[in-house]
């Protein structure tokens, strides 16, 4: 039985735990940082937890694991090489994992942390025949994760790999940061019409207290400044903000990330 449904479970102030399920009621969780809302969701929807997928070691992504394993028994927890002892199936870029009749391809995306991985489902394996990407804190709607452990070169390469996925790929990131990200994006690229349009849609969704995710790779390519270092307008504003004259794509990316960190 293939994957039927992908839903989010809000956690903390702005996290999303993703819950994937099939028509028989088998479920997976991605990055359950908090056990309580995750367990409540499973119970309310009569879902049986089969496995957990982890993208990286930060507490708001792994914190709920002990309590979830306590409640749901000895299930596999897939995740990267790190110090989180609750992960019992270690995976790395190039690996694939079979769950709920679907193949999850593991992509290494170092940058936010060095251990960060993403999980990709091809169209035939995903909800509504649409490819899906679970990318934790690497690619956000309208932004990208902070560089806590990796270098700008690593993050640039990681985002580059994700941006080569098919345009319709749904981007299931782990936080509701979109409005703030787009405010910054408009500073970096004020003349981007697609970005202005996305801001309108996003403001409306947030005014109605609705989620702005998932987005798509195509929308990110059009509007996310961290995927747009080739834009001449963006290069000009970044050069001005960072007081540099000219740079490589990676240098523009590093200066853009540093500018966002300051703003
Ligand atoms: Zn994180």
Boltz pocket constraint, residues with backbone or C-beta under 6 A from the ligand:
constraints:
  - pocket:
      binder: B
      contacts: [[A, 56], [A, 58], [A, 112], [A, 137]]
      max_distance: 6.0
